Amino acid sequence: MKVGVIADDLTGANATGVRLSKQGFSSATVVFSDQIPDSQELDAVCIDTDSRYASDDKVVNRVNLAMQNLQKWDAKVICKRIDSTVRGKIGLEIDTVLDAVGENSVAIVVASFPDSGRISSGGYLLVEGVPVQDTDVAKDPVMPITQSYVPGIVEEQSKHTVGHIGLDKVLTSIDSLRAAIQNQIDSGNRIIVVDAVTDEDIETIAETMVDVQNATLVPVDPGPLTAAYAKAYSHQLVKNSKVIVTVGSVTSLSGRQLQYLKEKTNSSPVYVSAEKLATLKPSWEDEVERAIQVALEKIHQNDVLIITTHKEGAGLVDFKAIAERENTTQDALAKRITDGLAKITRRVLEKTNYSIQGCFTSGGDVTASLCALSMASGIKLEDEVLPLAAYGTLIGGYFPGLPIVTKGGMVGDKKAIYTSVKYLRTKTNRREQ
C-alpha cells in the first residue's frame, strides 16, 4: 500500500514523513517539480508544493501536478498536510485535492496536533490553551489569522459547505462517530471538521474513517491523523486481504490437500471444467469468463479463494480423443488447461477490489503459465516453506513483488497447501508491518 501526502511547505512534509516512518512506512520527501524516486522500497511520499503563500493559480497548478505524480505512482491513500496553526490557503488546496481524487471524495479535517500543544474543541483551534487568533501566529504579515473557528476558516476559502463534528461524538464511541460522519456525508458536506484533544481521539477518528465505505476519505491535518489513518488503513487491508490458491493437479494427493484446506478455511472452491478448457475452440473463453465471474463473487465470502479443476467424482479428460477430434496434440490441450487456470487467476488479481496477500500454485505447469500470462520475468526466491515448496515474489510484469508459494502436485502431506497458505499470511503480515 502506498501513501501520498501533499504539503504546502518542506518542513511540514518532512514532519509528516517522519510520523509515517514511525508507523513502519518507508518515507521520502520530494518537491512538486521533481519525479517520485523509482524505488520499490518507498511506500510513503510527501510532496512539498511550496504553496502556502503562492497565488491561487500557482496553488492549483502545483497541487494538481503533485496529485498527478502521486496517481502515477499508484498511491492508494491521499492525504493533505496543513499547517498546525491553519495558515495558508487551506480551503483552496483541499478543493483542488478533492477535485483530483473524484466526486465521491470527502475531506476529514482534524487540525489538532496534541504533541505540539494544538487541540480543537467546539471547532476552535487552541494553541497551548490560547485561541489561535490570539497567538503570535495571528500576526503573520502575509496571511494573518483573524478567527479560531476552523470550519469558518476553511469555508471562507472553499467552494464547498463545511460540516463540524464535536468532541462529544468522538468520545462516545466509534459507532456514534461513524454515524455522525455518515450524516455529514448524506447532508452533502464534502469537508468535515472533527474535534480532537488527544492522540487517542485522533486514533479513534482514523479507525472510524476506515469503516466508512461509501466515500473516499482524505485526511487533512498537520500529521497525526495522516499517520494514524495510514496505519489503520493498512491494518484493514491485511484484515480484509485474500490469498488465491490455484490447483491444476488431479492427483489423489492434491484432492486430499484441497479437502483439508477447505475444512480449515471454510472455503468453497471455484470449480473449473478441465474438459471445457481442454479445447482449441472458442468455448474455452466461455469457461474462463464464467469462472472469473464466479471467483469475483466468491472472493467476498472466502478469505482463501480456491480455483481448481480438481472436483471429487469428476472423471479424467480423454485427451487422446479430443486431440484426434481437434487435430492437435495432447500436450497442447494440457497447456490450454493450465493457461485457462492462469488467465482466471490473473483476471481476478486485476479485477478484485480486495488486497491480495499472495498466491499459491500447485504444479510447475500452472506456475509457468501464471508467470507467462502475468508477464513476470521470473520469481525472486526467498525461502523454503517445506521440502519442494518455495516462497518468493514475482519479478516485473503486471504484479511485481506479488508473494507466491509454488509446490509440485505430488509434494507434501495432506496439510501442505494449508501450511503454505498460513506461511503466506504470516510472511506478508510481517512485510506489511
C-alpha positions, 0 to 999 in steps of 0.5 A: 500500500502506498501513501501520498501526502501533499504539503504546502511547505518542506518542513511540514512534509518532512514532519509528516514523513517522519510520523509515517516512518514511525508507523513502519512506512518507508518515507521520502520527501520530494518537491512538486517539480521533481519525479517520485524516486523509482524505488520499490522500497518507498511506500510513503511520499510527501510532496512539498508544493511550496504553496502556502503563500503562492497565488491561487493559480500557482496553488492549483497548478502545483497541487494538481501536478503533485496529485498527478505524480502521486496517481502515477505512482499508484498511491492508494491513500491521499492525504493533505498536510496543513499547517498546525496553526491553519495558515495558508490557503487551506480551503483552496488546496483541499478543493483542488485535492478533492477535485483530483481524487473524484466526486465521491471524495470527502475531506476529514479535517482534524487540525489538532496536533496534541504533541505540539500543544494544538487541540480543537474543541467546539471547532476552535483551534487552541494553541497551548490553551490560547485561541489561535487568533490570539497567538503570535501566529495571528500576526503573520504579515502575509496571511494573518489569522483573524478567527479560531473557528476552523470550519469558518476558516476553511469555508471562507476559502472553499467552494464547498459547505463545511460540516463540524463534528464535536468532541462529544461524538468522538468520545462516545464511541466509534459507532456514534462517530461513524454515524455522525460522519455518515450524516455529514456525508448524506447532508452533502458536506464534502469537508468535515471538521472533527474535534480532537484533544488527544492522540487517542481521539485522533486514533479513534477518528482514523479507525472510524474513517476506515469503516466508512465505505461509501466515500473516499476519505482524505485526511487533512491535518498537520500529521497525526491523523495522516499517520494514524489513518495510514496505519489503520488503513493498512491494518484493514487491508491485511484484515480484509486481504485474500490469498488465491490458491490455484490447483491444476493437479488431479492427483489423489494427493492434491484432492486430499490437500484441497479437502483439508484446506477447505475444512480449515478455511471454510472455503468453497472452491471455484470449480473449473471444467478441465474438459471445457478448457481442454479445447482449441475452440472458442468455448474455452473463453466461455469457461474462463469468463464464467469462472472469473465471474464466479471467483469475483463473487466468491472472493467476498465470502472466502478469505482463501479463494480456491480455483481448481479443476480438481472436483471429487467424482469428476472423471479424467479428460480423454485427451487422446480423443479430443486431440484426434477430434481437434487435430492437435496434440495432447500436450497442447490441450494440457497447456490450454488447461493450465493457461485457462487456470492462469488467465482466471487467476490473473483476471481476478488479481486485476479485477478484485477490489480486495488486497491480495496477500499472495498466491499459491500454485500447485504444479510447475505447469500452472506456475509457468503459465501464471508467470507467462500470462502475468508477464513476470520475468521470473520469481525472486526466491526467498525461502523454503516453506517445506521440502519442494515448496518455495516462497518468493515474489514475482519479478516485473510484469503486471504484479511485481513483488506479488508473494507466491508459494509454488509446490509440485502436485505430488509434494507434501502431506495432506496439510501442505497447501494449508501450511503454505497458505498460513506461511503466506499470511504470516510472511506478508503480515510481517512485510506489511508491518 
